[in-house]
Amino acid sequence: MRLLNIENSGASDRVFQAVSESLQKSPFSFQGARILSGQEEGAFGWVTVNYLDDRLKQGLETTGALDLGGASTQISFISDSFDGSESPANSVAFRLYGNDYNLYTHSFLCYGKDQVLRMALAHQTQSGPESILDPCFHNGYSKIKNYTELYNSPCVSDRKPTSANQVFTHTGKGNFYQCQEVVKSVFDVSKCKYSQCSFNGIFQPILQGPFGAFSAYYFVMNFLNLTDTSVPLQSVKEALARHCATPWDTIKKQHPEIKEKYLSEYCFSGTYILTLLTEGYNFTAESYSSIKFIKKIKGSDAGWTLGYMLNLTNMIPAEAPDTPLLPHAGYVSVVTIIALVLFALFILSLRPLWPRCSQKPEIV
Ligand SMILES: O=P(O)(O)OP(=O)(O)OP(=O)(O)OC[C@H]1O[C@@H](n2cnc3c(O)ncnc32)[C@H](O)[C@@H]1O
């Protein structure tokens, strides 16, 4: 919706009109609809992950959130080296259960996996060729693609070759290492006006803590059987290289149940994920193992939606609920002792009424 709003705000307004009309007729208490900002998408994904993991209530070390969509991608985490001052636009302050958090978050519009695929194809079709041999697609893959459709997105529209035909033949050659080079071209790491950056001149503090990677991170790595991050990064790359080198016919025969579009793109998407994590966000062979590819936490989907709802309904209090001074057993003991003392005092107060024992003189 953020992209559509840039590209065609009239179309985006019409989507909201239709959504609103439909939800007003539903039994839900519809309060309105709006486009979520990238910063909100990142921050609410972080709230979801940490709420479901029970880390907020207990004030434990938090988990960073990595979200990969079709159009954008978000990174959000707490870093001791970040107080928000170096790049206020990347800072979101929360007070949850009595703890203050200064969250670093950034949303990269156009860096979801579908838009990055467009950028990678744009990189390979700059001169408007009739065909390209793409290392990110399997050997034997061949499809006629339309230039107008490919460049019909604000992420690439300014790069449309002027002298192109209507269509080009997109063929694959299945080479992970060459694909990595193509994918690297979408990251600009040449400029940074801050102490440190991820890419495209965007500030990023030192990575810290465990990370949960969800949405398309999970869909892709799960298909590739690469969700185990205790496997060394080098072995992960080798496994992906074997997948990319597998001929398209073999891949289709091995996975007849999977949508062809998804199936054809796993080599590209896997390469993008590894390149984004290492070249983009600066994860190393060591810190790669701090990432967990997740779909659900305790039965709930990881994503921004739950965090948004928790915030909207004030379900996460800013202050910790009052904690009793004593545990339950302590209260029972104190009340019992007080009751016994009161009882003893009562008995003593009746002393004047106690019968006097008359002492008879002893007769010798
Ligand atoms: O925030 P934006 O970027 O708009 O993201 P989205 O709403 O499109 O993001 P989703 O989490 O719904 O999906 C992320 C991407 O994963 C794709 N996807 C969904 N299921 C998949 C699967 O089983 N295998 C591969 N890709 C899948 C889907 O088409 C999107 O491109």
The ligand as an SDF file (V2000), in Angstrom:
LIG
                    3D

 31 33  0  0  0  0  0  0  0  0999 V2000
    4.8560   -5.7110    4.0750 O   0  0  0  0  0  0  0  0  0  0  0  0
    4.9150   -6.0730    2.6260 P   0  0  0  0  0  0  0  0  0  0  0  0
    6.2530   -5.8700    2.0790 O   0  0  0  0  0  0  0  0  0  0  0  0
    3.8110   -5.5270    1.8000 O   0  0  0  0  0  0  0  0  0  0  0  0
    4.7630   -7.6320    2.6320 O   0  0  0  0  0  0  0  0  0  0  0  0
    3.5630   -8.5870    2.3140 P   0  0  0  0  0  0  0  0  0  0  0  0
    2.3830   -8.2110    3.0980 O   0  0  0  0  0  0  0  0  0  0  0  0
    3.4830   -8.7700    0.8530 O   0  0  0  0  0  0  0  0  0  0  0  0
    4.2430   -9.8220    2.9970 O   0  0  0  0  0  0  0  0  0  0  0  0
    3.7690  -11.2360    3.4320 P   0  0  0  0  0  0  0  0  0  0  0  0
    4.3640  -11.4080    4.7740 O   0  0  0  0  0  0  0  0  0  0  0  0
    2.3330  -11.5170    3.2220 O   0  0  0  0  0  0  0  0  0  0  0  0
    4.5630  -12.1390    2.3980 O   0  0  0  0  0  0  0  0  0  0  0  0
    5.9110  -11.9340    2.1490 C   0  0  0  0  0  0  0  0  0  0  0  0
    6.2650  -12.4400    0.7870 C   0  0  0  0  0  0  0  0  0  0  0  0
    6.3240  -13.8670    0.8320 O   0  0  0  0  0  0  0  0  0  0  0  0
    5.6150  -14.4010   -0.2690 C   0  0  0  0  0  0  0  0  0  0  0  0
    5.1670  -15.7490    0.1220 N   0  0  0  0  0  0  0  0  0  0  0  0
    4.0590  -16.1150    0.8190 C   0  0  0  0  0  0  0  0  0  0  0  0
    4.0240  -17.4540    0.9850 N   0  0  0  0  0  0  0  0  0  0  0  0
    5.1470  -17.9390    0.3980 C   0  0  0  0  0  0  0  0  0  0  0  0
    5.6920  -19.2400    0.2170 C   0  0  0  0  0  0  0  0  0  0  0  0
    5.0900  -20.3070    0.6800 O   0  0  0  0  0  0  0  0  0  0  0  0
    6.8600  -19.3620   -0.4500 N   0  0  0  0  0  0  0  0  0  0  0  0
    7.4920  -18.2770   -0.9210 C   0  0  0  0  0  0  0  0  0  0  0  0
    7.0450  -17.0340   -0.8000 N   0  0  0  0  0  0  0  0  0  0  0  0
    5.8830  -16.8580   -0.1580 C   0  0  0  0  0  0  0  0  0  0  0  0
    4.5390  -13.3770   -0.5770 C   0  0  0  0  0  0  0  0  0  0  0  0
    4.1590  -13.5030   -1.9300 O   0  0  0  0  0  0  0  0  0  0  0  0
    5.2910  -12.0770   -0.3310 C   0  0  0  0  0  0  0  0  0  0  0  0
    6.0770  -11.7400   -1.4420 O   0  0  0  0  0  0  0  0  0  0  0  0
  1  2  2  0
  2  3  1  0
  2  4  1  0
  2  5  1  0
  5  6  1  0
  6  7  2  0
  6  8  1  0
  6  9  1  0
  9 10  1  0
 10 11  2  0
 10 12  1  0
 10 13  1  0
 13 14  1  0
 14 15  1  0
 15 16  1  0
 15 30  1  0
 16 17  1  0
 17 18  1  0
 17 28  1  0
 18 19  1  0
 18 27  1  0
 19 20  2  0
 20 21  1  0
 21 22  1  0
 21 27  2  0
 22 23  1  0
 22 24  2  0
 24 25  1  0
 25 26  2  0
 26 27  1  0
 28 29  1  0
 28 30  1  0
 30 31  1  0
M  END
$$$$
